Amino acid sequence: MIYECPSGHICFSKDDLSNCGMRGCNKQTDIVSPIDIKWFYKINKNGLCINRPDLHMIIEDTNMPKDVKKQIQKIFPNYY
């Protein structure tokens, strides 16, 4: 699932996150999407957190699979 906290941290996690998974942040999260992008678990088995302004790095990364980029663009359509 994909979560976001009020600080703008986006968390990709297979576990339910009631609090943000970003190191040093413990704010409550809201579910952005029930979609699970399993590719992120190759980076870290527990998931990944990224700052919202850095989402463009996923799209611009030439090593990122195209299906992951499409999923991100579909979930965050107004961001790009």
LOVEXDO-260869 format. One record per atom (N, C-alpha, C, O): residue number from 1; residue in three letters; chain; atom name; x, y, z. Coordinates in steps of 0.2 Angstrom, whole numbers. Example, Ala and Ser with C-alpha at 12.3 -4.5 7.8 and 13.67 -1.06 7.14 Angstrom:
REM residues 2
1,ALA,A,N,66,-28,39
1,ALA,A,CA,62,-22,39
1,ALA,A,C,66,-16,39
1,ALA,A,O,71,-17,42
2,SER,A,N,64,-11,35
2,SER,A,CA,68,-5,36
2,SER,A,C,64,0,39
2,SER,A,O,67,6,40
***
This chain:
REM residues 80
1,MET,A,N,4,-6,0
1,MET,A,CA,0,0,0
1,MET,A,C,4,6,0
1,MET,A,O,10,6,1
2,ILE,A,N,1,12,-2
2,ILE,A,CA,5,18,-2
2,ILE,A,C,2,23,3
2,ILE,A,O,-4,24,3
3,TYR,A,N,6,26,7
3,TYR,A,CA,4,30,13
3,TYR,A,C,7,37,12
3,TYR,A,O,13,38,9
4,GLU,A,N,5,42,15
4,GLU,A,CA,8,49,15
4,GLU,A,C,6,52,22
4,GLU,A,O,1,51,25
5,CYS,A,N,11,55,25
5,CYS,A,CA,11,58,31
5,CYS,A,C,10,66,30
5,CYS,A,O,11,68,24
6,PRO,A,N,8,70,35
6,PRO,A,CA,7,77,34
6,PRO,A,C,14,81,32
6,PRO,A,O,14,86,29
7,SER,A,N,20,78,33
7,SER,A,CA,26,81,31
7,SER,A,C,28,79,24
7,SER,A,O,33,82,22
8,GLY,A,N,24,76,20
8,GLY,A,CA,25,75,13
8,GLY,A,C,29,69,12
8,GLY,A,O,32,68,7
9,HIS,A,N,30,64,17
9,HIS,A,CA,33,58,15
9,HIS,A,C,29,53,12
9,HIS,A,O,23,51,15
10,ILE,A,N,31,50,7
10,ILE,A,CA,27,45,3
10,ILE,A,C,30,38,5
10,ILE,A,O,36,37,4
11,CYS,A,N,26,33,8
11,CYS,A,CA,29,27,10
11,CYS,A,C,26,21,6
11,CYS,A,O,19,21,6
12,PHE,A,N,30,17,3
12,PHE,A,CA,27,11,0
12,PHE,A,C,29,5,5
12,PHE,A,O,35,4,6
13,SER,A,N,23,2,7
13,SER,A,CA,24,-3,12
13,SER,A,C,19,-9,11
13,SER,A,O,14,-8,10
14,LYS,A,N,22,-15,12
14,LYS,A,CA,17,-21,12
14,LYS,A,C,13,-22,19
14,LYS,A,O,9,-25,19
15,ASP,A,N,16,-18,24
15,ASP,A,CA,13,-18,30
15,ASP,A,C,8,-12,31
15,ASP,A,O,9,-7,28
16,ASP,A,N,4,-13,36
16,ASP,A,CA,-1,-7,38
16,ASP,A,C,4,-2,42
16,ASP,A,O,7,-4,47
17,LEU,A,N,4,4,39
17,LEU,A,CA,7,9,43
17,LEU,A,C,2,14,46
17,LEU,A,O,-1,18,42
18,SER,A,N,2,14,52
18,SER,A,CA,-2,19,55
18,SER,A,C,2,26,56
18,SER,A,O,0,31,57
19,ASN,A,N,9,25,57
19,ASN,A,CA,14,30,58
19,ASN,A,C,19,30,52
19,ASN,A,O,20,24,49
20,CYS,A,N,21,35,50
20,CYS,A,CA,26,36,45
20,CYS,A,C,32,32,46
20,CYS,A,O,35,31,51
21,GLY,A,N,35,29,40
21,GLY,A,CA,41,25,41
21,GLY,A,C,47,28,39
21,GLY,A,O,53,25,40
22,MET,A,N,47,35,38
22,MET,A,CA,53,39,36
22,MET,A,C,57,39,43
22,MET,A,O,54,41,48
23,ARG,A,N,63,38,43
23,ARG,A,CA,68,39,48
23,ARG,A,C,67,46,52
23,ARG,A,O,67,51,48
24,GLY,A,N,65,46,58
24,GLY,A,CA,65,52,62
24,GLY,A,C,58,55,62
24,GLY,A,O,56,60,65
25,CYS,A,N,53,52,58
25,CYS,A,CA,46,55,57
25,CYS,A,C,42,49,60
25,CYS,A,O,42,44,59
26,ASN,A,N,37,52,64
26,ASN,A,CA,33,47,68
26,ASN,A,C,25,49,67
26,ASN,A,O,21,47,71
27,LYS,A,N,24,53,62
27,LYS,A,CA,17,56,61
27,LYS,A,C,13,51,58
27,LYS,A,O,15,46,55
28,GLN,A,N,6,52,60
28,GLN,A,CA,1,47,57
28,GLN,A,C,1,48,49
28,GLN,A,O,2,53,47
29,THR,A,N,-1,42,46
29,THR,A,CA,-1,42,39
29,THR,A,C,-9,41,37
29,THR,A,O,-13,39,40
30,ASP,A,N,-10,43,30
30,ASP,A,CA,-16,42,27
30,ASP,A,C,-14,37,21
30,ASP,A,O,-9,38,18
31,ILE,A,N,-19,33,19
31,ILE,A,CA,-18,29,14
31,ILE,A,C,-19,33,7
31,ILE,A,O,-25,36,6
32,VAL,A,N,-14,33,3
32,VAL,A,CA,-15,36,-4
32,VAL,A,C,-18,31,-9
32,VAL,A,O,-22,33,-13
33,SER,A,N,-16,25,-8
33,SER,A,CA,-18,20,-13
33,SER,A,C,-17,13,-10
33,SER,A,O,-12,11,-7
34,PRO,A,N,-22,8,-11
34,PRO,A,CA,-21,1,-9
34,PRO,A,C,-17,-3,-14
34,PRO,A,O,-15,-8,-12
35,ILE,A,N,-14,0,-19
35,ILE,A,CA,-10,-3,-24
35,ILE,A,C,-3,-4,-21
35,ILE,A,O,0,0,-17
36,ASP,A,N,-1,-10,-22
36,ASP,A,CA,6,-12,-19
36,ASP,A,C,11,-13,-25
36,ASP,A,O,10,-17,-29
37,ILE,A,N,16,-9,-25
37,ILE,A,CA,21,-9,-30
37,ILE,A,C,27,-13,-27
37,ILE,A,O,31,-11,-24
38,LYS,A,N,27,-20,-29
38,LYS,A,CA,31,-24,-26
38,LYS,A,C,39,-23,-28
38,LYS,A,O,43,-26,-24
39,TRP,A,N,40,-20,-33
39,TRP,A,CA,47,-19,-35
39,TRP,A,C,51,-15,-30
39,TRP,A,O,57,-16,-29
40,PHE,A,N,48,-11,-26
40,PHE,A,CA,51,-7,-21
40,PHE,A,C,54,-11,-15
40,PHE,A,O,59,-9,-12
41,TYR,A,N,51,-17,-15
41,TYR,A,CA,54,-22,-9
41,TYR,A,C,61,-25,-11
41,TYR,A,O,64,-28,-7
42,LYS,A,N,63,-24,-18
42,LYS,A,CA,69,-26,-20
42,LYS,A,C,74,-21,-17
42,LYS,A,O,80,-24,-16
43,ILE,A,N,73,-15,-16
43,ILE,A,CA,77,-10,-13
43,ILE,A,C,78,-11,-6
43,ILE,A,O,83,-11,-3
44,ASN,A,N,72,-13,-2
44,ASN,A,CA,72,-14,5
44,ASN,A,C,66,-18,6
44,ASN,A,O,60,-17,4
45,LYS,A,N,67,-24,10
45,LYS,A,CA,62,-29,11
45,LYS,A,C,56,-26,14
45,LYS,A,O,50,-29,14
46,ASN,A,N,56,-21,18
46,ASN,A,CA,51,-18,22
46,ASN,A,C,47,-12,18
46,ASN,A,O,42,-10,20
47,GLY,A,N,50,-10,13
47,GLY,A,CA,47,-5,9
47,GLY,A,C,52,1,8
47,GLY,A,O,58,1,9
48,LEU,A,N,49,7,6
48,LEU,A,CA,53,13,4
48,LEU,A,C,49,19,6
48,LEU,A,O,43,19,5
49,CYS,A,N,52,24,9
49,CYS,A,CA,49,31,10
49,CYS,A,C,53,36,6
49,CYS,A,O,59,35,5
50,ILE,A,N,50,40,3
50,ILE,A,CA,53,46,-1
50,ILE,A,C,49,52,0
50,ILE,A,O,43,52,1
51,ASN,A,N,52,58,0
51,ASN,A,CA,49,64,0
51,ASN,A,C,45,65,-6
51,ASN,A,O,47,64,-12
52,ARG,A,N,39,68,-5
52,ARG,A,CA,35,69,-11
52,ARG,A,C,38,73,-16
52,ARG,A,O,37,72,-22
53,PRO,A,N,42,79,-15
53,PRO,A,CA,45,82,-20
53,PRO,A,C,51,78,-24
53,PRO,A,O,53,80,-30
54,ASP,A,N,53,72,-21
54,ASP,A,CA,57,68,-25
54,ASP,A,C,54,63,-29
54,ASP,A,O,58,59,-32
55,LEU,A,N,48,62,-29
55,LEU,A,CA,44,57,-33
55,LEU,A,C,47,58,-41
55,LEU,A,O,47,52,-44
56,HIS,A,N,48,63,-43
56,HIS,A,CA,51,64,-50
56,HIS,A,C,57,60,-51
56,HIS,A,O,58,58,-57
57,MET,A,N,61,58,-46
57,MET,A,CA,67,54,-47
57,MET,A,C,65,47,-49
57,MET,A,O,69,44,-53
58,ILE,A,N,59,45,-47
58,ILE,A,CA,57,38,-49
58,ILE,A,C,56,38,-56
58,ILE,A,O,58,34,-60
59,ILE,A,N,52,43,-59
59,ILE,A,CA,50,44,-66
59,ILE,A,C,57,45,-70
59,ILE,A,O,57,42,-76
60,GLU,A,N,61,49,-68
60,GLU,A,CA,67,50,-72
60,GLU,A,C,73,45,-72
60,GLU,A,O,77,45,-76
61,ASP,A,N,72,40,-67
61,ASP,A,CA,77,35,-66
61,ASP,A,C,77,30,-72
61,ASP,A,O,72,27,-73
62,THR,A,N,83,30,-76
62,THR,A,CA,83,26,-82
62,THR,A,C,83,18,-80
62,THR,A,O,81,14,-84
63,ASN,A,N,85,17,-74
63,ASN,A,CA,85,10,-71
63,ASN,A,C,78,7,-69
63,ASN,A,O,77,1,-67
64,MET,A,N,73,12,-68
64,MET,A,CA,67,10,-65
64,MET,A,C,63,7,-70
64,MET,A,O,62,9,-76
65,PRO,A,N,60,1,-69
65,PRO,A,CA,55,-2,-74
65,PRO,A,C,50,2,-76
65,PRO,A,O,47,6,-72
66,LYS,A,N,48,2,-82
66,LYS,A,CA,43,6,-85
66,LYS,A,C,36,5,-82
66,LYS,A,O,32,10,-81
67,ASP,A,N,34,-1,-80
67,ASP,A,CA,28,-2,-76
67,ASP,A,C,27,1,-70
67,ASP,A,O,22,3,-68
68,VAL,A,N,33,2,-66
68,VAL,A,CA,33,5,-60
68,VAL,A,C,32,13,-61
68,VAL,A,O,28,16,-57
69,LYS,A,N,35,15,-66
69,LYS,A,CA,34,23,-68
69,LYS,A,C,27,24,-70
69,LYS,A,O,24,29,-67
70,LYS,A,N,24,19,-73
70,LYS,A,CA,17,20,-75
70,LYS,A,C,12,20,-69
70,LYS,A,O,8,24,-69
71,GLN,A,N,14,16,-64
71,GLN,A,CA,10,15,-58
71,GLN,A,C,10,21,-54
71,GLN,A,O,5,24,-52
72,ILE,A,N,16,24,-54
72,ILE,A,CA,17,30,-50
72,ILE,A,C,14,36,-53
72,ILE,A,O,10,40,-50
73,GLN,A,N,14,37,-60
73,GLN,A,CA,11,42,-63
73,GLN,A,C,3,41,-63
73,GLN,A,O,-1,46,-63
74,LYS,A,N,1,35,-62
74,LYS,A,CA,-7,34,-62
74,LYS,A,C,-9,36,-55
74,LYS,A,O,-14,39,-54
75,ILE,A,N,-5,34,-50
75,ILE,A,CA,-7,36,-43
75,ILE,A,C,-6,43,-41
75,ILE,A,O,-10,46,-37
76,PHE,A,N,-1,47,-44
76,PHE,A,CA,0,54,-43
76,PHE,A,C,0,58,-49
76,PHE,A,O,5,61,-52
77,PRO,A,N,-6,58,-53
77,PRO,A,CA,-7,61,-59
77,PRO,A,C,-6,68,-59
77,PRO,A,O,-3,71,-64
78,ASN,A,N,-7,72,-54
78,ASN,A,CA,-7,79,-54
78,ASN,A,C,0,81,-52
78,ASN,A,O,1,87,-52
79,TYR,A,N,4,77,-51
79,TYR,A,CA,11,79,-48
79,TYR,A,C,16,80,-54
79,TYR,A,O,21,83,-53
80,TYR,A,N,14,77,-60
80,TYR,A,CA,19,77,-66
80,TYR,A,C,17,82,-71
80,TYR,A,O,20,82,-76
***
